[in-house]
Amino acid sequence: MDPQVKWLQQQEVKRRVKRQVRSDPQALYFNDPIWSNMWYMHCGDKNSRCRSEMNVQAAWKKGYTGKNVVVTILDDGIERNHPDLAPNYDSYASYDVNGNDYDPSPRYDASNENKHGTRCAGEVAASANNSYCIVGIAYNAKIGGIRMLDGDVTDVVEAKSLGIRPNYIDIYSASWGPDDDGKTV
């Protein structure tokens, strides 16, 4: 009714939503507590600053998760009952060259020095979505262990370790080598 008002319109309530960055619908999530801290696995994320050529999640999306692959870790043993390893543990891909038996468990002592093989096995084949710890790069692979670094390492020990079930084991992983400065050998 005011002569100063030239125009008016009845207001209607409109639906509005808060905008946020939407995550990649193809992104993979696991309930393992340390999954989000595994930065090298998240290098494909658009928000990540890390540089890695591994491209693990892209491989997983294509179905490469280690299924039907047997990996054996040649090291100081693996904890076959570890919650991250037990679901994928393969006793047929395991042996204790140092103890000459079929149990690749590390020798436990006060210094707890024999843990390297278990850590390597976890990086390779820790099972996914078990709410325990990490996710392995090949979380559906079968994992075995050959305990051979907890004693004298000779050519015979190395040869015997690499000769265990070659028609069954697909990959032998050895994260060790000669003790030198990187220039000698």
Accessible surface in RSA format (square Angstrom, percent):
REM  Atomic radii and reference values for relative SASA: ProtOr
REM  Chains: A
REM  Algorithm: Lee & Richards
REM  Probe-radius: 1.40
REM  Slices: 20
REM RES _ NUM      All-atoms   Total-Side   Main-Chain    Non-polar    All polar
REM                ABS   REL    ABS   REL    ABS   REL    ABS   REL    ABS   REL
RES MET A   1   235.66 122.0 166.85 110.4  68.81 163.8 147.68 125.6  87.99 116.6
RES ASP A   2    80.13  56.1  66.02  65.7  14.11  33.4  25.26  59.4  54.87  54.7
RES PRO A   3   120.43  87.8  93.14  84.9  27.30  99.2 106.26  87.7  14.17  88.1
RES GLN A   4   151.25  84.6 131.41  96.0  19.84  47.2  41.56  88.5 109.69  83.2
RES VAL A   5    85.11  56.0  61.45  55.6  23.66  57.0  66.62  57.9  18.49  50.2
RES LYS A   6   187.84  91.6 147.87  90.7  39.97  95.2 107.53  96.8  80.30  85.5
RES TRP A   7   186.76  74.9 164.85  79.8  21.91  51.4 146.89  78.3  39.87  64.7
RES LEU A   8   144.38  80.4 120.20  86.0  24.18  60.8 124.11  87.2  20.26  54.5
RES GLN A   9   109.59  61.3  90.62  66.2  18.97  45.2  24.53  52.2  85.06  64.5
RES GLN A  10   148.84  83.2 136.21  99.5  12.63  30.1  58.98 125.5  89.86  68.2
RES GLN A  11   144.96  81.1 128.93  94.2  16.03  38.2  60.97 129.8  83.99  63.7
RES GLU A  12   133.56  76.7 112.49  85.1  21.07  50.2  37.98  73.5  95.57  78.0
RES VAL A  13   156.77 103.2 122.89 111.3  33.88  81.6 128.66 111.8  28.11  76.2
RES LYS A  14   134.05  65.4 112.71  69.2  21.34  50.8  62.83  56.6  71.22  75.9
RES ARG A  15   195.21  82.0 166.59  84.9  28.62  68.2  84.28 115.2 110.93  67.2
RES ARG A  16   183.13  76.9 151.36  77.2  31.77  75.6  75.92 103.8 107.20  65.0
RES VAL A  17    97.41  64.1  75.46  68.3  21.96  52.9  81.38  70.7  16.04  43.5
RES LYS A  18   198.57  96.9 174.46 107.0  24.10  57.4 124.38 112.0  74.18  79.0
RES ARG A  19   231.09  97.0 195.88  99.9  35.21  83.8  73.28 100.2 157.80  95.6
RES GLN A  20   151.22  84.6 126.05  92.1  25.17  59.9  41.39  88.1 109.83  83.3
RES VAL A  21   128.63  84.6 102.42  92.7  26.21  63.2 108.53  94.3  20.09  54.5
RES ARG A  22   209.29  87.9 183.76  93.7  25.54  60.8  66.44  90.8 142.85  86.6
RES SER A  23    77.98  65.9  55.74  74.4  22.24  51.2  36.34  77.4  41.64  58.3
RES ASP A  24    60.35  42.3  46.37  46.2  13.98  33.1  24.33  57.3  36.01  35.9
RES PRO A  25   126.70  92.3  88.84  81.0  37.85 137.6 100.08  82.6  26.62 165.5
RES GLN A  26   115.16  64.4 108.98  79.6   6.18  14.7  33.76  71.9  81.40  61.7
RES ALA A  27    25.00  23.0  11.76  18.1  13.24  30.1  12.69  17.9  12.31  32.6
RES LEU A  28    49.78  27.7  45.49  32.5   4.29  10.8  46.82  32.9   2.97   8.0
RES TYR A  29   149.00  69.6 125.59  71.5  23.40  60.9 111.15  83.5  37.85  46.7
RES PHE A  30    28.23  14.1  11.37   7.0  16.85  43.9  14.37   8.7  13.86  39.7
RES ASN A  31    83.56  57.6  59.25  57.3  24.31  58.5  41.56 100.0  42.00  40.6
RES ASP A  32     4.26   3.0   0.00   0.0   4.26  10.1   0.00   0.0   4.26   4.2
RES PRO A  33    82.42  60.1  52.45  47.8  29.97 108.9  64.37  53.1  18.05 112.2
RES ILE A  34    70.12  39.9  70.12  52.2   0.00   0.0  70.12  50.5   0.00   0.0
RES TRP A  35    11.38   4.6  11.38   5.5   0.00   0.0   9.42   5.0   1.96   3.2
RES SER A  36    84.93  71.8  63.07  84.2  21.85  50.3  44.89  95.6  40.03  56.1
RES ASN A  37   105.41  72.7  84.71  81.9  20.70  49.8  24.20  58.2  81.21  78.5
RES MET A  38     7.27   3.8   5.86   3.9   1.41   3.4   7.27   6.2   0.00   0.0
RES TRP A  39   154.48  62.0 150.56  72.9   3.91   9.2 129.96  69.3  24.52  39.8
RES TYR A  40    49.62  23.2  47.04  26.8   2.58   6.7  42.97  32.3   6.65   8.2
RES MET A  41     3.00   1.6   0.28   0.2   2.72   6.5   0.28   0.2   2.72   3.6
RES HIS A  42    29.70  16.2  29.70  20.6   0.00   0.0  23.91  24.6   5.78   6.7
RES CYS A  43    24.55  18.6   5.78   6.4  18.77  44.1   6.09  15.4  18.46  19.9
RES GLY A  44    61.30  75.6   0.00   N/A  61.30  75.6  31.35  86.0  29.95  67.1
RES ASP A  45    59.81  41.9  48.50  48.3  11.32  26.8  20.12  47.3  39.70  39.6
RES LYS A  46   190.76  93.1 150.95  92.6  39.82  94.8 119.52 107.6  71.24  75.9
RES ASN A  47   130.82  90.2 101.44  98.0  29.39  70.8  36.55  88.0  94.27  91.1
RES SER A  48    36.14  30.5  10.77  14.4  25.37  58.4  13.95  29.7  22.19  31.1
RES ARG A  49   223.78  94.0 202.81 103.4  20.97  49.9  77.42 105.8 146.37  88.7
RES CYS A  50    29.65  22.4  13.79  15.4  15.87  37.3  22.98  58.2   6.67   7.2
RES ARG A  51   209.41  87.9 181.76  92.7  27.65  65.8  80.41 109.9 129.00  78.2
RES SER A  52    35.35  29.9   8.10  10.8  27.24  62.8  11.10  23.6  24.24  34.0
RES GLU A  53   172.58  99.1 143.87 108.8  28.71  68.3  70.55 136.5 102.03  83.3
RES MET A  54    94.49  48.9  68.88  45.6  25.61  61.0  39.13  33.3  55.36  73.3
RES ASN A  55    91.39  63.0  80.38  77.7  11.01  26.5  26.21  63.1  65.18  63.0
RES VAL A  56    11.91   7.8   6.77   6.1   5.14  12.4   8.58   7.5   3.34   9.0
RES GLN A  57    16.13   9.0  14.72  10.8   1.41   3.4   9.85  21.0   6.29   4.8
RES ALA A  58    36.96  34.0  31.50  48.6   5.46  12.4  34.11  48.0   2.85   7.6
RES ALA A  59    36.67  33.7  31.70  48.9   4.97  11.3  35.93  50.6   0.75   2.0
RES TRP A  60    12.17   4.9   2.59   1.3   9.58  22.5   2.05   1.1  10.13  16.4
RES LYS A  61    92.04  44.9  53.11  32.6  38.93  92.7  39.55  35.6  52.49  55.9
RES LYS A  62   161.78  78.9 129.43  79.4  32.35  77.0  81.00  72.9  80.78  86.0
RES GLY A  63    52.73  65.0   0.00   N/A  52.73  65.0  31.56  86.6  21.17  47.4
RES TYR A  64   155.28  72.5 145.41  82.7   9.87  25.7 101.04  75.9  54.24  66.9
RES THR A  65    14.49  10.3  13.77  14.0   0.72   1.7   9.79  13.1   4.70   7.1
RES GLY A  66    12.89  15.9   0.00   N/A  12.89  15.9   6.03  16.5   6.86  15.4
RES LYS A  67   140.86  68.7 126.65  77.7  14.21  33.8  70.78  63.7  70.08  74.6
RES ASN A  68   135.27  93.3  95.14  91.9  40.13  96.6  38.70  93.1  96.57  93.3
RES VAL A  69    47.01  30.9  46.69  42.3   0.32   0.8  46.69  40.6   0.32   0.9
RES VAL A  70    15.39  10.1  15.39  13.9   0.00   0.0  15.39  13.4   0.00   0.0
RES VAL A  71     6.26   4.1   6.26   5.7   0.00   0.0   6.26   5.4   0.00   0.0
RES THR A  72     0.00   0.0   0.00   0.0   0.00   0.0   0.00   0.0   0.00   0.0
RES ILE A  73     1.23   0.7   1.13   0.8   0.10   0.2   1.13   0.8   0.10   0.3
RES LEU A  74     1.07   0.6   1.07   0.8   0.00   0.0   1.07   0.8   0.00   0.0
RES ASP A  75     1.58   1.1   1.58   1.6   0.00   0.0   0.19   0.5   1.38   1.4
RES ASP A  76     9.74   6.8   9.74   9.7   0.00   0.0   4.15   9.8   5.59   5.6
RES GLY A  77     0.40   0.5   0.00   N/A   0.40   0.5   0.24   0.7   0.15   0.3
RES ILE A  78     0.39   0.2   0.39   0.3   0.00   0.0   0.39   0.3   0.00   0.0
RES GLU A  79    51.82  29.8  49.75  37.6   2.07   4.9   5.96  11.5  45.86  37.4
RES ARG A  80    81.93  34.4  78.95  40.2   2.97   7.1   5.58   7.6  76.35  46.3
RES ASN A  81   113.30  78.1  96.57  93.3  16.74  40.3  32.72  78.7  80.59  77.9
RES HIS A  82    44.78  24.5  40.44  28.1   4.34  11.1  21.76  22.4  23.03  26.8
RES PRO A  83    63.97  46.6  52.38  47.7  11.59  42.1  59.85  49.4   4.12  25.6
RES ASP A  84     3.40   2.4   3.40   3.4   0.00   0.0   1.78   4.2   1.62   1.6
RES LEU A  85     1.16   0.6   1.16   0.8   0.00   0.0   1.16   0.8   0.00   0.0
RES ALA A  86    49.01  45.1  32.63  50.4  16.38  37.3  33.56  47.3  15.45  40.9
RES PRO A  87    76.50  55.8  46.23  42.1  30.27 110.0  59.01  48.7  17.49 108.7
RES ASN A  88    14.65  10.1  14.65  14.2   0.00   0.0   0.00   0.0  14.65  14.2
RES TYR A  89    42.75  20.0  24.05  13.7  18.70  48.7  22.98  17.3  19.77  24.4
RES ASP A  90    15.08  10.6  11.20  11.2   3.87   9.2   6.76  15.9   8.32   8.3
RES SER A  91    73.27  61.9  65.25  87.1   8.01  18.5  31.12  66.3  42.15  59.0
RES TYR A  92   116.73  54.5 112.99  64.3   3.74   9.7  75.26  56.6  41.47  51.1
RES ALA A  93     0.00   0.0   0.00   0.0   0.00   0.0   0.00   0.0   0.00   0.0
RES SER A  94     0.00   0.0   0.00   0.0   0.00   0.0   0.00   0.0   0.00   0.0
RES TYR A  95    26.88  12.5  26.88  15.3   0.00   0.0  12.35   9.3  14.53  17.9
RES ASP A  96     6.06   4.2   6.06   6.0   0.00   0.0   0.00   0.0   6.06   6.0
RES VAL A  97    17.43  11.5   5.23   4.7  12.20  29.4   5.23   4.5  12.20  33.1
RES ASN A  98    48.05  33.1  11.95  11.5  36.11  86.9  10.99  26.4  37.07  35.8
RES GLY A  99    39.92  49.2   0.00   N/A  39.92  49.2  21.43  58.8  18.49  41.4
RES ASN A 100   100.98  69.6  82.57  79.8  18.41  44.3  21.95  52.8  79.03  76.4
RES ASP A 101    62.90  44.1  59.68  59.4   3.22   7.6  33.06  77.8  29.84  29.8
RES TYR A 102   145.06  67.7 134.76  76.7  10.30  26.8  93.55  70.3  51.51  63.5
RES ASP A 103    55.53  38.9  50.83  50.6   4.70  11.1  24.89  58.6  30.64  30.6
RES PRO A 104     0.00   0.0   0.00   0.0   0.00   0.0   0.00   0.0   0.00   0.0
RES SER A 105    31.35  26.5  24.77  33.1   6.58  15.2  15.82  33.7  15.54  21.8
RES PRO A 106     5.13   3.7   0.01   0.0   5.13  18.6   0.01   0.0   5.13  31.9
RES ARG A 107   111.69  46.9 102.49  52.2   9.20  21.9  61.23  83.7  50.46  30.6
RES TYR A 108   138.24  64.5 111.70  63.6  26.55  69.1 100.78  75.7  37.47  46.2
RES ASP A 109    56.39  39.5  31.17  31.0  25.22  59.6  35.17  82.8  21.22  21.2
RES ALA A 110   116.91 107.5  69.68 107.5  47.23 107.4  82.89 116.7  34.02  90.1
RES SER A 111    75.76  64.0  42.96  57.3  32.80  75.6  52.91 112.7  22.85  32.0
RES ASN A 112    78.04  53.8  76.01  73.5   2.03   4.9  23.62  56.8  54.43  52.6
RES GLU A 113   110.09  63.2  88.87  67.2  21.21  50.5  30.69  59.4  79.40  64.8
RES ASN A 114    10.40   7.2   7.22   7.0   3.18   7.7   0.99   2.4   9.41   9.1
RES LYS A 115    76.35  37.2  76.11  46.7   0.23   0.6  38.12  34.3  38.22  40.7
RES HIS A 116    78.39  42.8  77.24  53.7   1.15   3.0  51.79  53.4  26.60  30.9
RES GLY A 117     0.00   0.0   0.00   N/A   0.00   0.0   0.00   0.0   0.00   0.0
RES THR A 118    14.23  10.1  12.75  12.9   1.47   3.5  12.74  17.1   1.48   2.2
RES ARG A 119   149.58  62.8 140.69  71.7   8.89  21.2  56.39  77.1  93.19  56.5
RES CYS A 120    19.25  14.6  15.12  16.9   4.13   9.7   7.22  18.3  12.02  13.0
RES ALA A 121     0.00   0.0   0.00   0.0   0.00   0.0   0.00   0.0   0.00   0.0
RES GLY A 122     7.60   9.4   0.00   N/A   7.60   9.4   7.60  20.9   0.00   0.0
RES GLU A 123    75.35  43.3  74.35  56.3   1.00   2.4  38.24  74.0  37.11  30.3
RES VAL A 124    33.66  22.1  32.41  29.3   1.24   3.0  33.66  29.2   0.00   0.0
RES ALA A 125     0.00   0.0   0.00   0.0   0.00   0.0   0.00   0.0   0.00   0.0
RES ALA A 126     0.00   0.0   0.00   0.0   0.00   0.0   0.00   0.0   0.00   0.0
RES SER A 127    11.08   9.4  11.08  14.8   0.00   0.0  11.04  23.5   0.04   0.1
RES ALA A 128    22.61  20.8   4.58   7.1  18.03  41.0   4.58   6.4  18.03  47.8
RES ASN A 129    80.22  55.3  59.98  58.0  20.24  48.7  19.82  47.7  60.40  58.4
RES ASN A 130    48.92  33.7  22.44  21.7  26.48  63.8  30.54  73.5  18.38  17.8
RES SER A 131    71.67  60.6  52.00  69.4  19.67  45.3  32.92  70.1  38.75  54.3
RES TYR A 132   103.08  48.1  90.18  51.3  12.90  33.6  53.16  40.0  49.92  61.5
RES CYS A 133    32.85  24.8  32.56  36.3   0.29   0.7   0.83   2.1  32.02  34.5
RES ILE A 134    28.49  16.2  28.49  21.2   0.00   0.0  28.49  20.5   0.00   0.0
RES VAL A 135     0.19   0.1   0.00   0.0   0.19   0.5   0.00   0.0   0.19   0.5
RES GLY A 136     0.00   0.0   0.00   N/A   0.00   0.0   0.00   0.0   0.00   0.0
RES ILE A 137    60.46  34.4  58.13  43.3   2.34   5.6  58.13  41.9   2.34   6.3
RES ALA A 138    20.28  18.6  19.60  30.2   0.68   1.6  20.28  28.6   0.00   0.0
RES TYR A 139    35.14  16.4  32.97  18.8   2.17   5.6  13.28  10.0  21.86  27.0
RES ASN A 140    66.62  45.9  54.44  52.6  12.18  29.3   6.80  16.4  59.82  57.8
RES ALA A 141     0.01   0.0   0.00   0.0   0.01   0.0   0.01   0.0   0.00   0.0
RES LYS A 142    89.35  43.6  89.05  54.6   0.30   0.7  56.69  51.0  32.67  34.8
RES ILE A 143     0.00   0.0   0.00   0.0   0.00   0.0   0.00   0.0   0.00   0.0
RES GLY A 144     0.00   0.0   0.00   N/A   0.00   0.0   0.00   0.0   0.00   0.0
RES GLY A 145     0.00   0.0   0.00   N/A   0.00   0.0   0.00   0.0   0.00   0.0
RES ILE A 146     0.14   0.1   0.00   0.0   0.14   0.3   0.00   0.0   0.14   0.4
RES ARG A 147    24.52  10.3  24.52  12.5   0.00   0.0   1.01   1.4  23.51  14.2
RES MET A 148     0.00   0.0   0.00   0.0   0.00   0.0   0.00   0.0   0.00   0.0
RES LEU A 149    52.14  29.0  30.35  21.7  21.79  54.8  30.35  21.3  21.79  58.6
RES ASP A 150    23.93  16.8   6.45   6.4  17.48  41.3   3.52   8.3  20.41  20.4
RES GLY A 151    44.08  54.4   0.00   N/A  44.08  54.4  30.11  82.6  13.97  31.3
RES ASP A 152   127.33  89.2 110.74 110.2  16.59  39.2  30.05  70.7  97.28  97.0
RES VAL A 153    64.39  42.4  31.47  28.5  32.92  79.3  31.47  27.3  32.92  89.3
RES THR A 154    69.50  49.4  60.78  61.6   8.72  20.8  65.62  88.1   3.88   5.9
RES ASP A 155   124.12  86.9 115.33 114.8   8.79  20.8  36.94  86.9  87.17  86.9
RES VAL A 156   113.17  74.5 109.75  99.4   3.42   8.2 112.68  97.9   0.49   1.3
RES VAL A 157    23.65  15.6  23.20  21.0   0.45   1.1  23.65  20.6   0.00   0.0
RES GLU A 158    60.65  34.8  60.23  45.6   0.42   1.0   6.60  12.8  54.05  44.1
RES ALA A 159    67.11  61.7  51.07  78.8  16.04  36.5  59.00  83.1   8.11  21.5
RES LYS A 160    93.07  45.4  81.37  49.9  11.69  27.8  61.40  55.3  31.67  33.7
RES SER A 161     0.00   0.0   0.00   0.0   0.00   0.0   0.00   0.0   0.00   0.0
RES LEU A 162    94.19  52.5  83.74  59.9  10.45  26.3  83.98  59.0  10.21  27.5
RES GLY A 163    45.07  55.6   0.00   N/A  45.07  55.6  25.68  70.5  19.39  43.4
RES ILE A 164    20.56  11.7  16.55  12.3   4.01   9.7  20.56  14.8   0.00   0.0
RES ARG A 165    60.99  25.6  48.17  24.6  12.81  30.5  23.87  32.6  37.12  22.5
RES PRO A 166    82.18  59.9  64.11  58.4  18.07  65.7  64.22  53.0  17.96 111.6
RES ASN A 167   158.33 109.2 119.21 115.2  39.12  94.2  40.30  97.0 118.03 114.1
RES TYR A 168    83.24  38.9  72.89  41.5  10.35  26.9  56.44  42.4  26.80  33.0
RES ILE A 169     7.23   4.1   0.00   0.0   7.23  17.4   0.00   0.0   7.23  19.6
RES ASP A 170    87.23  61.1  54.53  54.3  32.70  77.3  18.01  42.4  69.21  69.0
RES ILE A 171    88.81  50.5  85.32  63.6   3.48   8.4  88.81  64.0   0.00   0.0
RES TYR A 172    57.55  26.9  32.28  18.4  25.28  65.8  32.28  24.3  25.28  31.2
RES SER A 173    27.62  23.3  22.57  30.1   5.04  11.6  11.34  24.1  16.28  22.8
RES ALA A 174    52.67  48.4  23.86  36.8  28.82  65.6  24.23  34.1  28.45  75.4
RES SER A 175    60.21  50.9  36.47  48.7  23.74  54.7  27.36  58.3  32.84  46.0
RES TRP A 176    81.67  32.8  46.11  22.3  35.56  83.5  60.25  32.1  21.42  34.8
RES GLY A 177    48.02  59.2   0.00   N/A  48.02  59.2  18.19  49.9  29.84  66.8
RES PRO A 178    88.78  64.7  61.41  56.0  27.36  99.5  73.57  60.7  15.21  94.5
RES ASP A 179   155.58 109.0 117.75 117.2  37.83  89.4  43.23 101.8 112.34 112.0
RES ASP A 180    55.79  39.1  18.91  18.8  36.89  87.2  22.35  52.6  33.45  33.4
RES ASP A 181   103.56  72.5  67.02  66.7  36.54  86.4  46.60 109.7  56.95  56.8
RES GLY A 182    60.76  74.9   0.00   N/A  60.76  74.9  31.86  87.4  28.90  64.7
RES LYS A 183   183.09  89.3 147.76  90.7  35.33  84.1  97.28  87.6  85.82  91.4
RES THR A 184   110.01  78.2  74.69  75.7  35.33  84.2  61.54  82.7  48.47  73.3
RES VAL A 185   125.97  82.9  74.38  67.3  51.59 124.3 103.38  89.8  22.59  61.3
END  Absolute sums over single chains surface
CHAIN  1 A    12991.9      10169.9       2822.0       6868.9       6123.0
END  Absolute sums over all chains
TOTAL         12991.9      10169.9       2822.0       6868.9       6123.0
